[in-house]
Amino acid sequence: MPDLEHEQAMGEQVGGWLIAGIDEAGRGALAGPVTAAAVILPLRDSQKLRQLAPLNDSKQLTARQRERCYDLIVAHAVAWSVASVPAGDIDAMGILPATRQAMVAAVRQLSAAPLALLIDGPMRLRQLSLPQLGIIRGDCHSLSIAAASILAKVSRDRHMQALDSQYPLYGLAQHKGYGTPAHTAALAAHGPTPIHRCTFAPIRQ
């Protein structure tokens, strides 16, 4: 289970407790945006932290559990934000720059300015002059990153479900844009849409 060890260490390093966890969703999908979230948890409020006990890496939770955790995070976080970069921009700049752009936007949109960042994976956001720590499998180790993973995943899933009504031939509500057999079969039959990433295989071929 993720804990607050990295948050505590970073808070002592910077002399404050506004530590933002950052994660993304949709990086490997064939359609839709890449979505990032930033979350500052109430590290000095034990009562609010107890309310966040169900949080875990979003991949370890069911869709219903993620929705419940989403509501808990929104209710109890000091600050939170979600930002996305669409498929066309992903094609133009590449997925890694697009992921960084979404993360930077999420941090800049926070209603409270963080003192430091904990980021999922070996990632650094050079546009932000803040102390940063990239943590491999960070959503498994840091509660703040786990919270960000849930917000990013739920927000993107909701967006893909909304797009399903615009592009009903592709099954977006089921696979959320990832390369399932059903999705690739629909692409073969109907071709890509404006929300597909045309630089990604198999669409590129």
DARA-V793426 format. One line per field, one symbol per residue. ss: DSSP state (2 for helix, 1 for strand, 0 for the rest). phi: phi as a letter, one per 20 degrees, with the letter a starting at -180 (. if undefined). psi: psi as a letter, one per 20 degrees, with the letter a starting at -180 (. if undefined). Layout:
ss=???
phi=???
psi=???
//
This chain:
ss=0010222222222200001111111000001001111111000002222220000002220022222222222222001111111022222220222222222222220000000111110000000000111110022221222222222222222222222200000002222000002222222222000001000000000
phi=.fcdfffffffffemacedeecbccnfefebneecccccdeffddffffffegffbggfedfgffffffgfffffdffbbbcbccfgfffffdnffffffffffffffeffcffeacdcfnfdcdffdecgccecflffeddfffgffffffffffgffffffgffcfedmffedlnfefgfffffffedmfdfeeefeefefgf
psi=qqajghggghghgikrjnppqprrqjhjriqrrppqqppoqmhjnhghhhhjhiqrphijqrgghggghghgghhiqgqqqpqqprghhghhiqhghhggggggggghiqippqhrpppprmqpniipmqpqopoplhiihphghgghhgggggggggghhhhhhhmiiikhhgikirlrhhghhhghhirqrijqoiipqihh.
//
